[in-house]
Amino acid sequence: MSRTTTSARRPARPLRWWTGLLSVLVLLLSACGGGSSAGAGTAQGEIDPEGTFRYVFVQNPSTFDPHRSGNAWDMIFFRLVYDQLIMLDENDELAPQLATSWEFVDGDTALVLELRDDVTFIDGTPFNAEAVKANLERAKTLETSALKGQLARVESIDVVDEFTVRLNLNGPGGDLPNLFTDRLGSMISPAAFDNPDLDQNPVGSGMATLVEYVPGQVSRYDRNEEYWDPEAAKAAHYEILVQTSATTRFNMLQTGQAELTYLDPSQAEQAATAGLNSAPSKSLSIMSINMNVGKPPFDDIRVRQALEHAIDRQAIVDGVFFGLGEPVAQYMPPEHWAYNPDVTPEGDHGYDPERARELLAEAGYPDGVEFEWLVPSLDDHRAVAEALVPMLAEAGMTANTRVIESPTTPVTFYGRQEGNVYNGMGAPFADPTVQYQNYLPGAFRNPWNVSSPEFEQAWLDALRGTTQEERAPAIHRMVEEEKRTMISFPLHAHFPPSAWTDRAVFPEGYQPAYAPTFRGVGVTA
């Protein structure tokens, strides 16, 4: 991916934090090695219809119950066992899956979906409009549902006929088609709603069925031989293995234990040298800096702004992520349809340590600030924190780091409100308003209820309209209004290298993603 550059003069980088950044690079290279530049490509040999395709990821699903899932990464697993109402094609355009068509009607006050008539859940329950109604009502009313907010503007659901369902809206619902490509659109057999083991034994209509689940190690799937699309599962078996170490994931490809994974950016050239295929992953993930605005010093927006000005985003991308990324000042990458071209990581949001010190003085901290930085225990998160500490020191900001377990970070920071700052990687999102919903009053990631009427109205307006063109102006305003409260800010769009062996076979136009799908994916004989 090309990297945005600017002709504006950048502030000189102090030698002290350059030295710190260099030490991070040395550690990464010593751990992962180096080599020639990575090339992209895929083998297209004869597919083995009885083969096993193995992918290595860094975590389990949080649950196999889509309505209880608060983790967008779970879709890696869900797309094997559950169908969604709508899917994204290889160009990231909305495409039919269980819904053959959808249309906003009656002045956009309702959404009507026409459904497939040849789908059966793996327990024999037929898929129809009653099943869609039951799923959406469960997601809306279940006490432990993580998706209630996404259905807030669905007033009621009508079964028009056996394969037509109508969603009556009490407010704008332009985000719904996008949300139906994700957890909200993942259809569970209504007969399995009360299964006590649904969290570990999914009952969907997907292209594969779960046959073994060992938490922390592996989940195994067999092709659904009764699936309505016989071309979807090109392999007879799929495995998703869990491995947090990038070096071990790399070795698993080399030794034939897997066909696909993603690597640390420092390993891209090494992958090419080893004869593996490698390319930047398709990704919507954004690394961000999150601040506790409920206590000093970050209760003052000038200190929050100072922290943003103290960070050279491009240096982090180049130094820690070996150029595989792009600096951003909003929670969407530049190629996304909703990206606001007026909110960039330069100017008002750019690297300017002198301005950072001025802002600290204006906020009553002429001698600088000292605070605790929580660091999730992942290699790339720790590398970023190590590079940032000396960088911040040049702007008068002393960050004392504390490494904590990655899965517990949100609860530790937002629930118990420990620490002042943490750096985290955002999950893929179905709609841009999902990203910004975190900054509404009452959101889990905004326990301090710091917002503004202008932002709240812009967020609601961003749901109006049924096309990208209609929605984009309000989304751009939403992005701008969020920067005026700024309880967090983005660092960069993250495109880690995916790597795969010559045994992997991908469909035409397939680009391995940070959260990959396996439809049409197989292995050579």
C-alpha positions in Angstrom: 0.0 0.0 0.0 1.3 3.4 -0.8 2.1 5.7 2.0 0.8 9.3 2.2 3.6 11.9 2.3 3.6 15.6 2.9 5.9 18.3 1.7 5.5 20.3 4.9 8.6 20.6 7.0 8.6 18.1 9.8 10.1 19.0 13.2 13.6 17.7 13.8 13.6 14.3 15.6 15.7 14.4 18.8 18.6 12.0 18.9 17.7 10.5 22.2 14.4 8.9 21.1 15.9 7.9 17.7 18.4 5.9 19.8 15.5 4.3 21.7 13.7 3.5 18.5 16.9 2.0 17.0 17.1 -0.3 20.0 13.6 -1.6 19.4 14.5 -2.3 15.8 17.6 -4.3 16.8 15.5 -6.4 19.2 12.9 -7.1 16.6 15.5 -8.0 13.9 17.5 -10.2 16.3 14.3 -12.1 17.2 12.9 -12.4 13.7 15.8 -12.2 11.3 15.9 -10.3 8.0 16.1 -11.0 4.3 15.1 -9.8 0.8 11.9 -7.9 0.2 8.8 -10.0 0.3 6.8 -10.8 -2.8 3.1 -11.6 -3.1 1.7 -14.5 -5.0 -0.2 -17.8 -4.5 0.0 -21.3 -5.9 -2.9 -22.3 -8.1 -2.5 -26.0 -8.4 -5.0 -28.9 -8.4 -7.2 -28.6 -5.3 -7.3 -31.6 -3.0 -11.0 -31.9 -2.2 -10.2 -34.0 0.8 -7.4 -31.7 2.1 -7.1 -29.7 5.3 -6.5 -26.0 5.3 -4.8 -24.7 8.5 -4.7 -21.1 9.7 -2.8 -19.8 12.7 -4.2 -16.9 14.8 -3.3 -15.4 18.1 -6.5 -16.1 20.1 -9.6 -18.2 20.6 -13.1 -17.0 19.9 -14.5 -15.3 22.9 -17.7 -17.4 22.4 -19.4 -19.3 19.6 -22.7 -17.4 20.3 -22.7 -14.4 18.0 -25.3 -12.5 20.1 -23.0 -12.6 23.1 -19.9 -11.8 21.2 -18.3 -8.4 22.0 -15.2 -9.2 19.9 -15.2 -8.6 16.2 -12.2 -11.0 15.7 -14.7 -13.8 16.5 -15.9 -13.4 12.9 -12.8 -15.4 11.7 -14.5 -18.4 13.4 -18.1 -17.5 12.8 -17.9 -17.3 9.1 -17.1 -21.0 8.9 -20.0 -22.2 11.0 -22.6 -19.4 10.5 -24.0 -17.8 7.4 -24.6 -14.0 7.5 -27.6 -12.3 6.0 -25.3 -10.2 3.8 -21.6 -10.8 2.9 -18.7 -8.7 1.6 -17.2 -9.7 -1.7 -13.5 -9.5 -2.6 -14.0 -5.8 -3.4 -15.6 -5.2 0.0 -18.9 -4.5 -1.6 -22.2 -5.8 -0.1 -23.3 -9.0 -1.7 -26.1 -11.5 -1.1 -25.7 -14.4 1.2 -28.8 -15.6 3.2 -30.6 -12.5 2.0 -30.8 -12.4 -1.8 -31.8 -8.7 -1.8 -32.6 -5.8 0.5 -34.3 -2.5 0.1 -35.3 0.5 2.3 -38.9 1.3 1.7 -41.6 3.8 2.8 -39.2 6.8 3.0 -36.5 4.7 4.6 -38.7 3.8 7.6 -38.4 0.1 7.0 -35.9 -2.4 5.6 -37.2 -5.4 3.6 -35.0 -8.5 3.0 -35.8 -11.3 0.6 -34.3 -14.6 1.7 -32.9 -17.8 0.2 -35.4 -20.6 0.2 -33.0 -23.6 0.1 -31.1 -23.3 3.4 -31.3 -25.6 6.4 -29.4 -25.3 9.7 -27.2 -28.2 10.7 -29.8 -29.5 13.2 -32.4 -29.7 10.5 -34.3 -26.5 11.3 -35.3 -24.7 8.2 -34.0 -21.2 7.5 -36.8 -18.7 6.8 -38.2 -15.3 7.8 -39.3 -16.7 11.1 -35.7 -17.6 11.9 -34.5 -14.1 11.0 -37.1 -12.6 13.2 -36.2 -14.9 16.1 -32.5 -14.2 15.7 -32.9 -10.4 15.7 -35.4 -10.4 18.6 -33.0 -12.5 20.6 -30.1 -10.2 19.8 -32.3 -7.2 20.8 -33.7 -8.6 24.1 -31.2 -11.2 25.5 -29.9 -9.9 28.8 -26.3 -10.7 27.9 -26.5 -9.6 24.3 -23.6 -7.5 23.1 -25.6 -6.3 20.1 -28.5 -4.5 21.6 -27.2 -1.1 20.6 -26.9 -2.1 17.0 -30.7 -2.8 17.0 -31.8 0.3 18.9 -33.5 1.8 15.8 -35.4 -1.4 14.9 -38.8 -0.9 16.4 -40.4 -4.2 15.3 -39.9 -7.1 12.9 -42.7 -8.5 10.6 -42.7 -11.8 8.8 -44.2 -10.8 5.4 -44.2 -14.3 4.0 -42.1 -17.4 4.4 -39.0 -15.8 2.8 -39.6 -12.1 3.3 -38.9 -10.1 6.5 -39.5 -6.5 7.2 -37.7 -4.4 9.8 -39.7 -1.4 11.0 -37.4 1.4 12.1 -37.9 4.2 14.7 -34.9 6.1 13.5 -32.2 6.1 10.8 -30.9 2.6 9.9 -28.5 3.2 7.1 -25.8 1.1 8.9 -27.9 -2.1 9.1 -26.9 -3.7 5.7 -23.2 -3.3 6.8 -23.9 -4.7 10.3 -25.6 -7.7 8.7 -22.3 -8.8 7.3 -21.0 -9.3 10.9 -22.2 -10.8 14.2 -25.6 -9.2 13.9 -26.2 -10.9 10.6 -24.9 -14.3 11.8 -27.9 -16.6 11.9 -28.2 -19.3 14.7 -30.8 -22.1 14.5 -33.7 -20.9 16.7 -34.0 -24.4 18.1 -30.5 -24.0 19.6 -31.1 -20.7 21.4 -31.4 -22.4 24.8 -28.6 -24.9 24.3 -26.4 -24.7 27.4 -23.3 -25.3 25.3 -24.1 -22.9 22.4 -21.0 -20.8 23.4 -18.8 -23.8 22.5 -21.0 -25.8 20.1 -22.4 -23.5 17.3 -25.5 -24.5 15.4 -25.6 -22.5 12.2 -26.0 -23.1 8.5 -22.4 -22.4 7.5 -20.1 -24.1 5.0 -18.5 -26.1 7.9 -19.3 -27.6 11.2 -17.2 -27.5 14.4 -16.0 -31.0 15.3 -13.4 -30.2 18.0 -12.6 -27.2 20.1 -9.6 -27.1 22.5 -9.5 -23.6 24.0 -6.1 -22.0 23.7 -5.0 -24.6 21.1 -7.2 -25.4 18.1 -10.6 -25.5 16.7 -11.4 -28.0 13.9 -14.1 -28.0 11.3 -15.5 -30.4 8.7 -17.1 -29.4 5.4 -20.9 -29.2 5.6 -21.8 -31.7 2.9 -25.4 -30.4 2.8 -24.4 -26.7 2.3 -26.4 -24.8 -0.2 -23.3 -23.5 -2.0 -21.1 -26.6 -2.9 -18.3 -24.3 -4.2 -17.7 -22.6 -0.8 -15.7 -25.2 1.1 -12.8 -26.2 -1.2 -11.2 -28.3 1.6 -12.8 -31.1 3.5 -11.4 -29.9 6.8 -10.3 -26.5 8.3 -8.3 -25.9 11.4 -7.6 -22.6 13.3 -4.6 -23.0 15.6 -3.8 -20.6 18.4 -0.2 -19.2 18.7 0.7 -15.8 20.1 4.3 -15.9 19.1 5.0 -14.5 15.6 8.3 -16.4 15.4 6.5 -19.7 16.2 3.7 -18.9 13.6 6.5 -18.3 11.0 8.1 -21.6 11.9 4.8 -23.4 11.6 4.6 -22.3 8.0 8.1 -23.4 7.3 7.6 -26.8 8.8 4.3 -27.5 7.0 2.1 -27.3 10.1 0.0 -24.6 8.6 -0.8 -22.9 5.3 -1.6 -19.3 6.3 -0.9 -16.9 9.1 0.1 -13.3 9.7 3.5 -12.2 10.9 5.3 -9.4 12.6 6.2 -6.7 10.0 9.9 -7.4 10.7 9.5 -10.9 9.2 8.1 -10.0 5.8 11.5 -10.1 4.1 12.5 -13.2 6.0 9.3 -14.9 4.7 10.4 -14.2 1.1 13.9 -15.5 1.8 12.3 -18.7 3.2 10.3 -19.3 0.0 7.0 -18.2 1.5 4.5 -15.9 -0.1 3.9 -12.7 1.7 1.9 -9.5 1.2 0.4 -6.7 3.4 -2.9 -7.9 4.9 -6.2 -6.4 4.0 -7.1 -4.7 7.2 -9.3 -2.2 9.0 -7.4 -2.3 12.2 -6.2 1.0 13.7 -3.7 1.2 16.6 -4.8 3.9 19.0 -3.7 5.8 22.2 -6.5 5.7 24.8 -6.5 8.1 27.7 -8.3 8.1 31.1 -10.0 11.5 30.9 -11.6 11.1 34.4 -8.5 12.0 36.3 -5.4 14.2 36.0 -3.6 15.0 33.9 -5.7 13.8 30.9 -8.9 15.3 32.3 -7.6 18.5 30.5 -8.0 18.3 26.7 -4.8 20.3 26.3 -2.8 17.5 27.9 -4.5 15.0 25.5 -3.6 17.2 22.6 -0.1 17.5 23.9 0.3 13.7 23.9 -0.8 13.6 20.3 1.6 16.3 19.2 4.5 14.5 21.1 4.2 11.4 18.8 5.8 11.1 15.4 3.4 8.6 13.8 5.5 8.1 10.7 8.5 7.2 12.7 6.5 4.5 14.5 5.3 3.1 11.2 8.7 3.1 9.7 10.7 2.1 12.7 8.5 -0.4 14.5 6.3 -1.7 11.7 8.9 -1.6 8.9 6.7 0.7 6.7 3.7 -1.7 6.7 1.1 0.8 7.9 0.0 4.3 7.3 -0.3 7.2 9.8 -3.9 8.3 10.4 -5.8 10.8 12.6 -9.2 9.0 12.3 -10.5 5.5 12.9 -10.6 4.6 9.2 -7.7 3.9 6.7 -7.4 6.4 3.7 -8.8 3.9 1.2 -12.1 3.4 3.2 -15.2 4.9 1.6 -16.0 7.0 4.7 -12.5 8.5 5.2 -12.5 12.2 5.8 -9.6 13.7 3.7 -9.6 16.9 5.9 -8.6 15.0 9.1 -5.0 14.0 8.6 -2.0 13.2 10.8 -0.4 16.6 10.0 -1.1 20.1 11.0 -3.5 20.3 14.0 -2.9 16.6 14.7 0.7 16.3 13.7 4.1 15.8 15.4 5.1 19.0 17.1 6.9 18.6 20.4 7.3 22.3 20.9 3.6 22.8 20.6 3.1 19.9 23.1 5.2 21.7 25.7 3.3 24.9 25.1 0.0 23.0 25.7 1.3 21.4 28.9 2.3 24.9 30.2 -1.2 26.3 29.3 -2.8 23.4 31.2 -0.7 24.2 34.3 2.1 21.7 33.9 5.1 23.9 32.9 7.5 21.2 34.3 5.8 18.4 32.4 3.6 15.5 33.5 4.3 12.0 34.8 1.8 9.2 34.3 1.3 5.4 34.1 1.1 3.7 30.7 -0.5 0.3 30.5 1.0 -2.0 27.8 -0.9 -5.1 26.5 1.5 -8.1 26.6 1.8 -8.5 22.8 5.1 -8.1 20.9 4.0 -5.2 18.7 2.2 -3.3 21.5 5.3 -3.5 23.7 7.6 -2.4 20.8 5.4 0.7 20.2 5.5 1.6 23.9 9.2 1.2 24.1 9.6 3.5 21.1 7.2 6.1 22.5 8.7 6.5 26.0 11.8 8.5 24.9 9.8 10.3 22.2 7.4 11.6 24.8 10.2 12.5 27.2 11.4 15.1 24.7 8.0 16.8 25.0 8.1 16.8 28.8 5.9 13.7 29.3 7.2 10.9 31.5 5.5 7.6 30.8 6.0 4.8 33.4 5.0 1.6 31.6 3.3 -1.5 33.2 2.8 -4.6 31.1 -0.6 -6.3 31.6 -2.3 -9.3 30.1 -3.7 -8.4 26.7 -7.2 -9.9 27.1 -7.8 -8.1 30.4 -6.7 -4.6 29.1 -10.2 -3.1 28.5 -11.6 -4.3 31.8 -8.5 -3.1 33.7 -8.5 0.3 32.0 -12.2 1.1 31.5 -13.7 -1.1 34.2 -11.3 -0.7 37.1 -9.9 2.6 35.6 -6.3 1.6 36.4 -3.5 3.6 34.6 -3.7 6.8 32.6 -3.0 5.6 29.1 -2.8 2.4 27.1 -2.1 1.6 23.4 -4.4 -0.9 21.7 -5.2 -2.3 18.3 -8.8 -1.9 17.1 -10.7 -4.9 15.7 -12.3 -4.9 12.2 -15.6 -3.0 12.0 -18.6 -3.5 9.9 -19.6 0.1 9.7 -17.7 3.3 10.6 -20.3 4.3 13.2 -19.4 1.2 15.2 -15.9 2.6 15.7 -17.3 6.0 16.9 -20.1 4.5 19.0 -17.4 4.0 21.6 -17.3 7.8 22.2 -21.0 8.2 23.0 -22.1 8.8 26.6 -22.7 5.5 28.4 -20.4 3.5 26.1 -18.2 1.0 27.8 -15.1 2.8 26.5 -16.4 6.1 27.7 -17.3 5.6 31.4 -16.6 9.3 32.0 -19.4 10.3 29.6 -17.1 12.9 27.9 -18.8 13.9 24.7 -20.6 16.8 23.1 -24.1 17.4 21.7 -22.5 18.2 18.3 -20.8 14.8 18.2 -23.9 12.9 19.4 -26.0 14.5 16.7 -23.3 13.9 14.0 -23.2 10.2 15.0 -26.9 9.9 14.7 -26.9 11.8 11.3 -24.3 9.3 10.1 -26.9 6.6 10.2 -29.2 8.5 7.8 -29.2 7.6 4.1 -29.1 4.3 2.3 -26.0 4.7 0.2 -22.3 5.5 0.9 -22.7 8.8 -0.9 -25.7 9.9 1.2 -24.0 9.0 4.4 -20.5 10.2 3.9 -21.0 14.0 4.7 -22.4 13.2 8.1 -19.7 10.7 8.8 -17.1 13.3 7.9 -18.7 15.7 10.4 -18.8 12.9 13.0 -15.0 12.4 12.6 -14.4 16.1 13.0 -16.5 16.5 16.1 -14.8 13.5 17.8 -11.5 15.3 17.5 -12.9 18.2 19.5 -13.3 15.9 22.6 -10.7 13.4 21.9 -10.7 10.8 24.6 -8.4 8.7 22.4 -6.6 9.2 19.1 -5.3 6.9 16.3 -1.7 6.2 15.5 -1.7 4.2 12.3 -3.7 1.9 10.1 -2.2 -1.5 10.6 -1.4 -3.8 7.6 0.7 -6.7 9.0 2.1 -9.1 6.5 0.1 -12.2 5.7 2.3 -15.2 4.8 1.2 -18.5 3.1 2.8 -21.6 1.6 2.5 -22.8 -1.9 -0.1 -25.4 -0.8 -2.7 -22.6 -0.2 -5.1 -22.0 -3.0 -7.2 -18.8 -3.0 -10.2 -17.8 -5.2 -9.7 -15.1 -7.9 -9.2 -11.7 -6.4 -8.6 -13.0 -2.9 -6.3 -10.9 -0.7 -5.4 -12.5 2.7 -6.8 -10.3 5.5 -5.9 -9.6 9.1 -9.2 -11.2 9.8 -9.4 -13.7 6.9 -12.3 -15.5 5.4 -12.0 -19.1 4.1 -14.8 -19.1 1.5 -13.3 -20.7 -1.7 -10.0 -21.4 0.0 -8.4 -24.8 -0.3 -5.1 -26.7 -0.5 -3.3 -28.4 -3.4 -3.2 -32.1 -3.7 
